[in-house]
Amino acid sequence: MSSWSFSFLAAGALALAVLALGPLIAHLARQDPIERQAFGAMMLVERLVRRLRRRRRIQDPVRLAVRLLAVLLVVVATARPGLGIPDTALRLGGVGRVVVVLDNSLSMSLEEDGALRTLVGQGGASEGTLLARARREAVALVRELPPDARVGVVAVVGPEGGPERILPTLVQDPDRVVRALEAVQPSWSGTDLAGALREARSLLGGEPGEVVVFTDEAGPGTVAGAVPEIERILAAGGRVLPRGVQDASPRNVTVSTVTYGGGVEGGSLRVGLTGFGKGEAETVVTVTLPDGSRMTAFVQVPGCPGSDAPGDALPACEPVEVRFTVPPEVPGGVASVALSGDRLASDDTHWFHLPRVGPSRVLVVDGDPGPTPIQSEVYFLERALAPWGGLGTGVRPEVTAPDGVPDLDLGQYRVVFLANVSEPRPLADTLSAFVRGGGGLVITGGDNVTPERYNAALSTLLPAPLRRSRNLVSFDVEEGVPLVAPDTGEELFTPFARQGRAGFTAVRVRRAILFDPVPGDVQARTLLALEGGLPFLLERTVGRGRVFVLAGTVDLAWNDLPLQAVFLPFVQRLVTCLGGESADATARFEGTVGEVVHIPLPGPSLAPRVADPDGHAVSTHGIPGWIRFTPQRPGPYTVSVEGAPPLAWVAANPPAPESDVRRQDSLARAESALDPTRLQRRVELGLPALAGALLLMLLQAGGWTRHGG
Amino acid sequence: MIPWEPEVLSRIRRLALVARCAVEGVLHGEHPSRALASSVTFADYKPYAPGDPVRDLDWRVWARTDRLVVRRTQAESDLPVLLVLDASGDMSTRPGGSAGDRPPIEGNKAGYALGLLATLAWYLYLRREPVGLAVLGGEDVPWRILSPRAGRHQLGSILGVLASVRPSGRADLGRGLQVVAAGLRRRSMLVLASDLMEEVESWAPALHALGRRRTDVRVLHLYDPRELDLQFPRPARFFSPEGGAPLALDPAGVREDFRAVVRAWTEEVRRAVTAWQGLYLPVPTDRPLADPLFRLLSGGSRRPKPACGRA
């Protein structure tokens, strides 16, 4: 709100305040009468004095104060004082140029308390929303304007997503203005009040004019962000006349956070709900998974009251969390959390990405089936991957020969082990796509691994070019080179921080594949090394996936790693790290309605199509290698190329600040801070002061203050 | 000694005139006070017991009934009356006037008290009752205490003292009554003429002590109605002739409160006086002298006939 001010038009008249000495002198003079009188009942007078003492203490100063006040009021009246009262009531100054700014952001779709929820059209617009009220008031305003007034209309959220002129110029046609106002539709976007004021200023063309803003003033920083524009409008001689359109008791519940936690199989979904406004709210939370299955919970959400004084810091609102247990197997995709029983329906559905949930299918490509179990990599790997037949571990291993790989859909797997495969070339493209799409590839060494073939076929996947393997020790008499204990700060070895880390040092390696230096443009690093520095386990990130190369074998041919206690947890952890994400090729992005989403493309020549939640094409713009678009409504958006699986999913949600429907700040207060006189109405106090002085004098004359002493 | 000054002699004559007129008015009334009369009266008989005076035997009864009885009578004695005058400075003021040397016989509390006590002395002289005078406070008092005696000479002394006294200073009623009580016979009457302008707690104990010893205490509470109604035209600095700091007062503004104070104080005084069977008589100074005198003697309220004009 605007602040108060007090001023005098004739401040010099205050010099007359010396007149106040008159009653003061008279008062003091009356304290000591001149005449003396002998009195035979002074004892009773003393009793009387005691009786009156308390009253005299009050009345005497009161009488003096009344007389002084009467004189001072006369003096003040001659000084013509005026009181500046905050006044946001619309009083157009007659400059003839008016721009109506209509806030149609998401928070303006709040159903007013007690209003009937008569949903009309897209977005849940109804006649009971703040926007509807704002529109009605704006129409009434336009109807009352002088006929020669030229009027423009700006919507905070236009059809293109940002602040926009509904009328290109100021017009002198009230009916056209009203039609423009009625064309403003509710939106899911945030409140760009600064942008709207900028448009209004542009409409005024630098000339003085009045910008009437119909807004709920909700959303953190909305008003503060508009201050520079207000300042520019004031500098141009204009005024901003805010018309607050607030609900008496705004309340809203929204989904503030959605987090999927847990392992690669099942897990839990934690949904944070935040209530804004006074009082506790009850809501039904429904989670819809990508496969269409639903989970429902009834939640009581505590309130979070606002402040009675705009501009004060609002208390932070703590969310309440509700958990859902995700079924053991769920396909990945865009899921949603929906709330019910809310006055702001537009933000009641929150979209989020859910990774593929279920057992990690691991493909072991056995390149060297051994004659005995201990001479077979698969034997040890199978036991490490599924020590109890796969029950309860979340890993489902499948073994195949290299020839069988082209027939398989690698998208069904999360990790592929290439165990001592001699000829990787037929698998190169498949594996490359698999890794780039998010899959994990583990290449283990062995006698079948030939550096030339691997370097030629998998150069885009290998952390470093391979060299030939060689014996590190005398194979028959020495036990091998030990491993160096790994860094438990690495994600792969985090579980070994408390214990087990030393188990790696028990591994003895007698033969290993050597590596060329890591090329400069490759993101690769050594996770395990032999004493002496030779790398034993290297990692490279490719696309959304990762590749591990083990310089040793997963059987006993070159080392005793499979015999060590750390082997099983090491392999399990390897799968967990590699298989946490879905191995499909679809990228996942978060988006906010009204804000541009940037999506990198696999290739610069691709021209994908973006579809909104209803499947309609969305206009895009971009640069080579990127595609950009602005979601206009919440929901799942897809980016895809004709005839191919989607390149990316975008979960678009309304801007979170719009859910906080509490009034945050005041345009009037902000404008008053810039120029205190703009939104004030001057009340002349001269006559009331004079009347007060006369009244006090009459009371004096009437003996109101007469008493003894 | 009484200063035989012309002024004093004139005042004595004036007092005598006032007193005689007032007394005549009283005597023309119906019944003088029975309490002031004294006589020897038969009380009753009692059987003779060894040790009883033989001269009290009633031989006539023995002759008729053959029984020895003793005749008992009430003690035969005069009832001495002590008049006590409050001659404090407060007694000599009046609205519109100031404290003078000797108060006029009429118009203020002191003058009214002088006339009243002179009248009472005159009346008792006529009744041949012993009467005395004690003066509390004041100046130029020939004798502070004249013990009760009968006779013309005593009357002259009383009138002389009353004519000479110059009210001033404090009366110190409590202390004065204690001194007076010390020289007073047990069966006697004390008539106090005062405005009682001292705190009740200061004099009530002495009065109660007199009551406890069965002294007939009668208090003539003199007051000036105009004074107690604060009939002063304009604000002034009010002061007491007895001393003390003056107080600025707007009479019109505090009149109602002052009346309330007076009512409370009067009730307080009445309760203090009557607590031990004392007789309390409020005496406004604008009434004829015979009026309070008649009420004092008779306890009735009927007014006596006027005798010598107004007084």
Chai-1 contact restraints between the chains, C-beta under 6 A:
chainA,res_idxA,chainB,res_idxB,connection_type,confidence,min_distance_angstrom,max_distance_angstrom,comment,restraint_id
A,P33,B,P235,contact,1.0,0.0,6.0,A-B,restraint_1
A,P33,B,A236,contact,1.0,0.0,6.0,A-B,restraint_2
A,P33,B,R237,contact,1.0,0.0,6.0,A-B,restraint_3
A,P33,B,A248,contact,1.0,0.0,6.0,A-B,restraint_4
A,E35,B,A236,contact,1.0,0.0,6.0,A-B,restraint_5
A,R36,B,R237,contact,1.0,0.0,6.0,A-B,restraint_6
A,Q37,B,A236,contact,1.0,0.0,6.0,A-B,restraint_7
A,Q37,B,F238,contact,1.0,0.0,6.0,A-B,restraint_8
A,A38,B,T93,contact,1.0,0.0,6.0,A-B,restraint_9
A,A38,B,S98,contact,1.0,0.0,6.0,A-B,restraint_10
A,A38,B,A99,contact,1.0,0.0,6.0,A-B,restraint_11
A,A38,B,P241,contact,1.0,0.0,6.0,A-B,restraint_12
A,F39,B,F238,contact,1.0,0.0,6.0,A-B,restraint_13
A,G40,B,D90,contact,1.0,0.0,6.0,A-B,restraint_14
A,G40,B,T93,contact,1.0,0.0,6.0,A-B,restraint_15
A,G40,B,E227,contact,1.0,0.0,6.0,A-B,restraint_16
A,A41,B,E227,contact,1.0,0.0,6.0,A-B,restraint_17
A,M42,B,S240,contact,1.0,0.0,6.0,A-B,restraint_18
A,M43,B,M197,contact,1.0,0.0,6.0,A-B,restraint_19
A,L44,B,V261,contact,1.0,0.0,6.0,A-B,restraint_20
A,L44,B,W265,contact,1.0,0.0,6.0,A-B,restraint_21
A,V45,B,L247,contact,1.0,0.0,6.0,A-B,restraint_22
A,R47,B,V261,contact,1.0,0.0,6.0,A-B,restraint_23
A,L48,B,D257,contact,1.0,0.0,6.0,A-B,restraint_24
A,L48,B,F258,contact,1.0,0.0,6.0,A-B,restraint_25
A,L48,B,V261,contact,1.0,0.0,6.0,A-B,restraint_26
A,R706,B,G253,contact,1.0,0.0,6.0,A-B,restraint_27
A,H707,B,G253,contact,1.0,0.0,6.0,A-B,restraint_28
A,G708,B,D250,contact,1.0,0.0,6.0,A-B,restraint_29
A,G708,B,G253,contact,1.0,0.0,6.0,A-B,restraint_30
A,G708,B,V254,contact,1.0,0.0,6.0,A-B,restraint_31
